[in-house]
Amino acid sequence: MLVSPSLLSCDFTNIERDVARLEAAGADMLHLDVMDGHFVPNLTFGFALVSQLRKKTSLVFDTHLMIENVECFIPQFAEAGSGYITVHFEADRHLYRTLELIKSLGSKAGVALNPATPVSMLDEVYGLVDMILVMSVEPGFAGQSFIPSSLAKIAAIRAEIDKRKRPVILQVDGGINGKSAPLAAKAGADALVSGSYIFDGPIEEKIKLLQAL
């Protein structure tokens, strides 16, 4: 199981320290939640911070764009060092073109689905994506509870990935903790995003527990 701790739950006054702690604890990636206050009702940070963090860690940056007008900003996030760039199906009117743009810039392309978005919306992009992100909470804020109906969505996407025999990472984000993580793993997830659960510590123990799934 790949573990991508969410920076949204870190201490932003000690961000470099917390990133170093996550790297030392063996995290596989670092999940960077970028929010614009329009697509989701919250503001976080932009590509300038991502670029500065790139100088401080060797962790793969798993950049999750919860923003509108994504095509305007993808080049900056790619240049800032994002290994993965994930955009929302619901925020992009030209998803196919956007995924091609991400890949042309050297990053791996991901697409995220909100809880109410059906799995069928992915049918035309399985051949392009490197990652599919299932939101198991409504995006925008940390600390929410896992939506149980997400498990059926995870299982359906897992079956489709396996049928197509493509190396697509199936990631789950939202309410991931000691109770929900094993359920997501059983349903077919192979990457988990977790913020509050990991940062409540002990960090290394929490990461190892998730990876062992």
Disulfide bonds with the S-S distance in Angstrom:
none
